[in-house]
């Protein structure tokens, strides 16, 4: 599979999608279980928390939604680590990240994301493989160069990221899984009912590189139980 000088990046969506379909022919409870997952452990696709957050004061990013954590203001990779290590200074923060030369290169940008996801306790699946590890659930990361960000200022990095979460929904008393995302200021978007539908959705939105599936450990701390939404922060952060 072509990696474009970075083993964690590929534009060959069709090849990855085919591999996903081989593992998950559909998103039924049975298919999830056969792949080693537990559909009951997935968060609901449209909890009240997320529908309430859409709007101009929304502080929920795609990473918030992937983590199922609305209590973190404008979460970005590294946010979980900073919660338990508040005095630790990451190599970049909201403004330094956007202005740094390193962040302007998409491959280096992805490496920075990967480092901070690892600090958050997420594990990158090898060879872009979708896997269900015991006690974990998968999320997917896409990156791309967004013209609308570059138009803001020539100093602002045009690189952006978007996360997709595998969630559950119920129709007619039957549970099934879906890929879903939530961008800041927007309502939850559910991808069409197909195991590989997230790839076409990401491509249409300008996220033209797939940066891998990650395994998120399911713990009580990562479950959003109180439903309370954090207020918007003043610092700009990529969604």
HELIX and SHEET records of a PDB file:
HELIX    1   1 UNK A   13  UNK A   23  1                                  11    
HELIX    2   2 UNK A   29  UNK A   34  1                                   6    
HELIX    3   3 UNK A   39  UNK A   41  5                                   3    
HELIX    4   4 UNK A   48  UNK A   53  1                                   6    
HELIX    5   5 UNK A   62  UNK A   67  1                                   6    
HELIX    6   6 UNK A   79  UNK A   84  1                                   6    
HELIX    7   7 UNK A   94  UNK A   99  1                                   6    
HELIX    8   8 UNK A  102  UNK A  104  5                                   3    
HELIX    9   9 UNK A  106  UNK A  119  1                                  14    
HELIX   10  10 UNK A  126  UNK A  128  5                                   3    
HELIX   11  11 UNK A  147  UNK A  150  1                                   4    
HELIX   12  12 UNK A  197  UNK A  204  1                                   8    
HELIX   13  13 UNK A  220  UNK A  222  5                                   3    
SHEET    1   A 6 UNK A 123  UNK A 124  0                                        
SHEET    2   A 6 UNK A 209  UNK A 217 -1                                        
SHEET    3   A 6 UNK A 136  UNK A 145 -1                                        
SHEET    4   A 6 UNK A 159  UNK A 171 -1                                        
SHEET    5   A 6 UNK A 174  UNK A 181 -1                                        
SHEET    6   A 6 UNK A 189  UNK A 190 -1                                        
END                                                                             
